[in-house]
Structures are given as C-alpha cells and as structure tokens.
Amino acid sequence: MITRIHHLNCGTLCPYCQRFFTGQGGLTERARLVCHCVLLETPEGHVLVDTGLGTADVERPAYRLGSGFFKMMNPRLSLADTAIEQIKSLGLNPRDVLHIVPTHLDSDHTGGLSDFPQARVHVHKRELGAALDTKFPDTLRFRKQHFEHRPKWSVHEHATESWFGFQAIRPLPVLDLLMIPLLGHTRGHVGVAIRNGKKWLLHCGDAYYHHAQMTENESVPTGIKVFETLVQTQPEKRKQSLARLKQLSLEHGHEIDIFCAHDPLELDRMLSCSVSG
C-alpha cells in the first residue's frame, strides 16, 4: 500500500541552446532540464522510480558521468539535489528504500543507485543485457561505473497483465506499480505506472521529452525531434511507443497523469498537484 508520493528533481541539466530544447530563448542561453524521480512511501519500505544523479557523480563527475555527457549536458552538481539527501530532508531513512525501478539504465537515471546498495533494482531483461555487455556507442550512455557496487538486480521480461491495452509487468506483487515496456529509446526501456487513488501516474522516462508531444496540436521544438533521434536505439520501436503514448494521453488523460523524465514544466505540474492534493 502506497501511503505517500513525492516528486523529486534529482539532477538539473543545463545544455547550451535553450531554443533547441524549448523553442524559446536564445541560441547561447542554457536550457534547464530536470531528472524527474518519484519516491513512494509504503509501510513495508520505500520505492524509488529512477535515481537521477548520485553523490558519487557530484564528487567524481568526470569518472562517473564521462566527459562527453558532462560537456554536452552541463549538469548542475549539488549534493542537496541527490535523491538520498532529499529523502533525508523529508525525515525518512534512506536505508528504508528497498526497491528501485529505473525506467532505463542511462547514466542520468542511474547515478543514485550506489547511494542505495541495500535496494533491489528491478529492470527489463533486455535493458540489463545491453547495459552490462556494452559496445560502442552504448558505452557512451551506460556507465559501468554506476554498477561497480554490484546492484541487487531483479530481472523481469514477461508481461503479467494488461494495462490500458499495454503489456505490463508487476515487479512487486503487493503494490499497484507496473513496468510498461516502451521500447526504442533503449532496448529495454519501460514506463512505470503507479496507482494514485482513483487515477494513475505514468513515468515515461525518455520515451518522449516535451509535454507538447502528448497533445493533439503538437508544437514540439525542432531540436527535441533531432535530439531524440540521435539518442534512440531502435527507431521504429521508439516511434511506435511514442504514438501509443500520445493516443493514451488523448483517450485516457482524465485517468492518467503522464509525464517524462526531463521536462521541467511537467515536474512543476506534478509538484503543484501534490501540494494542492
């Protein structure tokens, strides 16, 4: 049973060319992207969806994140932004985080894994296989440094049920939390659906990047479209996942709060809903 849900920004990324990512601002201004994570409080132990950047990333950024990512995304490094420090600030014990469900294993989603060595990490089989047996160019996205502490992997592959027409995997039988395969950005990318009272939350990870992609009158910055094609692993599957998500949003938006990992406006919206709720 989930007793409380917290939306956290566990990493701020400030790449050059704000207009490229947002469609507004100047070419030399920096954009602001977030690493949207979700903390679920439960009586049996807490669950973290994505981890953002961790303490070791702040302390050893070049080694942990790689020079390419660091130069391109220009992360704002702050211990206060890490999931472990935010959990402490909520008055919770980080050792009570017993499960982590990453949407995928890119470096900006896994940096905090090593801050929770006691947690079991639930991943799609295809994702773990790609991350642990990397060849160029995957070595640019999957950082083995993030797995040096030997995470307690729980590997999932087969669907256990259906969710709004999507195949779904229930990694934790006692919780209304589902892994929804949204393949394409990476080979085992998933969304994470969470029951929130009468509605659902759906963390889509990097299956899309901008809130306009979920609307009928799509007005997406050109840079976003270029960027998502540059970082995709399976183009056709990514396009299929994106199309299905858009249809889901249009047909069931009143039942599901859909958000991605890096859109700051979506994070602000979810924080506002949390406060008003």
C-alpha positions as CSV (number, residue, x, y, z in Angstrom):
1,M,0.0,0.0,0.0
2,I,1.4,3.4,-1.1
3,T,0.9,6.0,1.7
4,R,2.5,9.0,0.1
5,I,4.1,10.0,-3.3
6,H,6.9,12.5,-3.7
7,H,8.1,14.1,-7.0
8,L,11.8,14.9,-6.9
9,N,14.2,16.6,-9.2
10,C,17.4,14.6,-8.7
11,G,19.6,16.5,-11.2
12,T,19.4,19.7,-13.3
13,L,20.9,19.6,-16.7
14,C,21.9,22.9,-18.4
15,P,22.9,22.2,-22.0
16,Y,23.6,25.1,-24.4
17,C,21.0,26.5,-26.8
18,Q,17.8,26.9,-24.9
19,R,15.8,27.3,-28.1
20,F,17.0,23.9,-29.3
21,F,15.3,22.2,-26.3
22,T,12.4,24.5,-25.5
23,G,11.6,26.5,-28.7
24,Q,12.1,29.7,-26.7
25,G,15.1,31.9,-25.6
26,G,18.4,32.5,-27.4
27,L,20.9,30.2,-29.1
28,T,23.6,30.9,-26.5
29,E,21.3,30.7,-23.4
30,R,21.4,27.4,-21.4
31,A,18.3,25.3,-21.2
32,R,17.0,23.8,-17.9
33,L,16.1,20.1,-17.9
34,V,15.3,18.1,-14.9
35,C,15.8,14.5,-13.7
36,H,12.3,13.7,-12.5
37,C,12.2,10.9,-10.0
38,V,9.3,9.6,-7.8
39,L,9.6,8.3,-4.2
40,L,6.8,6.1,-2.9
41,E,6.4,5.7,0.8
42,T,5.0,2.3,1.9
43,P,4.8,0.7,5.4
44,E,6.9,-2.2,4.1
45,G,9.7,0.0,2.7
46,H,10.1,2.8,0.2
47,V,10.3,2.6,-3.6
48,L,12.3,4.9,-5.9
49,V,11.4,5.3,-9.6
50,D,14.6,6.5,-11.3
51,T,17.5,7.9,-9.2
52,G,18.9,10.8,-11.2
53,L,22.5,11.9,-10.3
54,G,24.0,10.5,-7.1
55,T,26.5,11.6,-4.6
56,A,29.4,9.9,-6.3
57,D,28.5,11.8,-9.5
58,V,28.8,15.1,-7.7
59,E,32.2,14.0,-6.1
60,R,33.7,12.4,-9.2
61,P,31.8,13.7,-12.3
62,A,34.4,13.0,-15.0
63,Y,34.9,9.4,-13.9
64,R,31.2,8.7,-13.2
65,L,29.5,10.5,-16.0
66,G,32.1,10.7,-18.7
67,S,33.5,13.8,-20.3
68,G,31.1,13.7,-23.3
69,F,28.0,13.7,-21.2
70,F,29.5,16.4,-18.8
71,K,30.3,18.7,-21.7
72,M,27.1,18.3,-23.6
73,M,24.6,18.4,-20.7
74,N,26.5,20.6,-18.3
75,P,24.8,19.1,-15.1
76,R,24.5,21.4,-12.1
77,L,26.2,19.3,-9.4
78,S,24.8,19.6,-5.9
79,L,24.7,17.1,-3.1
80,A,21.4,18.7,-2.0
81,D,19.8,17.6,-5.3
82,T,20.6,13.9,-4.9
83,A,17.8,11.5,-4.0
84,I,19.5,10.4,-0.8
85,E,19.8,13.9,0.5
86,Q,16.2,14.8,-0.4
87,I,15.0,11.6,1.3
88,K,16.8,12.7,4.4
89,S,15.3,16.2,4.2
90,L,11.8,14.5,4.2
91,G,12.6,13.0,7.5
92,L,12.9,9.5,6.0
93,N,15.7,6.9,6.4
94,P,17.4,6.2,3.1
95,R,18.0,2.6,4.2
96,D,14.3,2.1,4.0
97,V,14.4,2.4,0.2
98,L,14.2,-1.3,-0.5
99,H,13.3,-1.2,-4.2
100,I,14.3,0.9,-7.2
101,V,12.5,0.8,-10.6
102,P,14.6,2.7,-13.2
103,T,12.9,3.5,-16.5
104,H,16.2,2.6,-18.1
105,L,19.9,2.5,-17.3
106,D,21.2,5.6,-19.0
107,S,23.7,7.5,-16.7
108,D,21.4,10.3,-15.8
109,H,18.8,7.8,-14.5
110,T,21.2,5.5,-12.5
111,G,23.7,7.8,-10.8
112,G,21.9,7.4,-7.5
113,L,21.9,3.6,-7.5
114,S,25.1,3.3,-5.5
115,D,23.6,5.5,-2.7
116,F,21.1,2.7,-2.0
117,P,23.2,-0.5,-2.0
118,Q,20.5,-2.3,0.0
119,A,17.8,-1.8,-2.6
120,R,16.7,-4.4,-5.1
121,V,16.8,-2.9,-8.6
122,H,14.0,-4.0,-11.0
123,V,14.9,-3.9,-14.7
124,H,13.8,-5.4,-18.0
125,K,16.0,-8.3,-19.1
126,R,16.8,-6.6,-22.5
127,E,17.9,-3.4,-20.7
128,L,20.3,-5.1,-18.3
129,G,21.8,-7.3,-21.0
130,A,22.6,-4.2,-23.1
131,A,23.9,-2.2,-20.1
132,L,26.3,-4.9,-18.9
133,D,27.6,-6.1,-22.3
134,T,28.1,-2.7,-23.9
135,K,29.9,-2.0,-27.1
136,F,30.4,1.4,-28.7
137,P,28.3,3.6,-28.9
138,D,26.4,2.2,-26.0
139,T,29.4,2.8,-23.8
140,L,28.6,6.5,-24.0
141,R,25.2,6.0,-22.4
142,F,25.6,3.1,-20.0
143,R,28.2,3.8,-17.4
144,K,29.6,0.7,-15.8
145,Q,30.9,3.0,-13.0
146,H,27.3,3.2,-11.8
147,F,27.2,-0.5,-11.4
148,E,30.5,-1.1,-9.6
149,H,28.8,-1.5,-6.3
150,R,27.1,-4.6,-7.8
151,P,23.4,-3.7,-7.6
152,K,20.9,-6.4,-6.5
153,W,19.3,-6.8,-9.9
154,S,15.8,-8.3,-10.2
155,V,15.3,-9.1,-13.9
156,H,11.8,-9.0,-15.5
157,E,10.8,-9.9,-19.0
158,H,7.3,-11.5,-19.4
159,A,4.1,-9.5,-19.1
160,T,1.9,-10.5,-16.3
161,E,-1.2,-8.4,-17.2
162,S,-2.7,-5.7,-19.4
163,W,-2.9,-2.0,-18.6
164,F,-5.0,0.3,-20.9
165,G,-4.1,-2.0,-23.8
166,F,-0.3,-2.1,-22.9
167,Q,1.5,-5.2,-21.8
168,A,2.5,-4.8,-18.1
169,I,4.9,-6.4,-15.7
170,R,4.1,-6.3,-11.9
171,P,7.6,-6.4,-10.2
172,L,6.2,-6.1,-6.7
173,P,3.1,-8.2,-6.1
174,V,1.9,-6.2,-3.1
175,L,2.0,-2.8,-4.9
176,D,-0.1,-1.2,-7.6
177,L,3.1,-0.5,-9.6
178,L,3.6,-1.7,-13.1
179,M,6.5,-1.7,-15.6
180,I,5.2,-0.8,-19.1
181,P,7.6,-1.7,-21.9
182,L,8.1,1.4,-24.0
183,L,10.9,0.2,-26.2
184,G,13.1,2.2,-28.6
185,H,15.0,4.8,-26.7
186,T,16.9,1.8,-25.3
187,R,16.3,-1.8,-25.8
188,G,14.5,-2.5,-22.5
189,H,13.1,1.0,-21.7
190,V,10.0,0.9,-19.6
191,G,7.4,3.4,-18.3
192,V,6.4,3.0,-14.6
193,A,2.7,3.2,-13.8
194,I,1.6,3.9,-10.2
195,R,-1.9,3.8,-8.8
196,N,-2.6,7.1,-7.1
197,G,-6.0,6.9,-5.6
198,K,-8.6,6.9,-8.4
199,K,-6.0,7.9,-11.0
200,W,-2.7,6.5,-12.3
201,L,0.7,8.2,-12.7
202,L,2.8,7.1,-15.7
203,H,6.5,8.0,-15.6
204,C,7.5,7.6,-19.2
205,G,11.3,8.1,-18.7
206,D,12.8,9.1,-22.1
207,A,10.0,7.7,-24.3
208,Y,9.4,11.4,-25.0
209,Y,11.0,14.7,-23.9
210,H,8.4,17.6,-24.3
211,H,4.9,17.9,-23.0
212,A,3.6,19.0,-26.4
213,Q,4.3,15.5,-27.7
214,M,1.3,14.3,-25.7
215,T,-1.1,16.8,-27.2
216,E,-3.3,16.8,-30.3
217,N,-2.0,20.1,-31.6
218,E,1.7,19.1,-31.4
219,S,4.1,22.0,-31.3
220,V,7.4,20.4,-30.4
221,P,10.7,22.3,-30.7
222,T,12.7,21.0,-33.7
223,G,15.7,20.5,-31.5
224,I,13.8,17.9,-29.4
225,K,12.9,15.9,-32.5
226,V,16.5,15.9,-33.6
227,F,17.8,15.0,-30.2
228,E,15.5,12.1,-29.6
229,T,16.6,10.6,-33.0
230,L,20.2,11.0,-32.1
231,V,19.9,9.0,-28.8
232,Q,17.4,6.3,-29.9
233,T,18.5,2.7,-30.1
234,Q,15.6,1.2,-32.1
235,P,13.9,3.9,-34.3
236,E,10.8,2.1,-35.4
237,K,10.0,0.8,-31.9
238,R,10.6,4.3,-30.4
239,K,8.2,5.8,-32.9
240,Q,5.6,3.1,-32.1
241,S,6.0,3.7,-28.3
242,L,5.6,7.5,-28.8
243,A,2.5,7.1,-31.0
244,R,0.9,4.8,-28.4
245,L,1.7,7.1,-25.6
246,K,0.1,10.1,-27.4
247,Q,-3.0,8.0,-28.1
248,L,-3.1,7.0,-24.4
249,S,-2.9,10.6,-23.4
250,L,-5.6,11.8,-25.7
251,E,-8.0,9.0,-24.8
252,H,-7.3,8.5,-21.1
253,G,-5.7,11.7,-19.9
254,H,-8.5,12.1,-17.4
255,E,-7.5,8.8,-15.8
256,I,-3.7,9.0,-16.1
257,D,-1.2,11.8,-15.2
258,I,1.5,11.2,-17.9
259,F,5.0,12.8,-17.6
260,C,8.5,12.2,-18.8
261,A,11.9,12.4,-17.1
262,H,13.3,15.7,-18.3
263,D,10.5,18.3,-18.9
264,P,10.6,20.9,-16.1
265,L,7.1,22.1,-16.8
266,E,5.7,18.6,-16.2
267,L,7.7,18.3,-13.0
268,D,6.3,21.7,-11.9
269,R,2.8,20.5,-12.7
270,M,3.1,17.3,-10.7
271,L,4.6,19.2,-7.7
272,S,1.6,21.6,-7.9
273,C,-0.8,18.8,-8.0
274,S,0.9,17.2,-5.0
275,V,0.6,20.4,-3.0
276,S,-3.0,21.1,-3.9
277,G,-3.9,17.4,-3.3
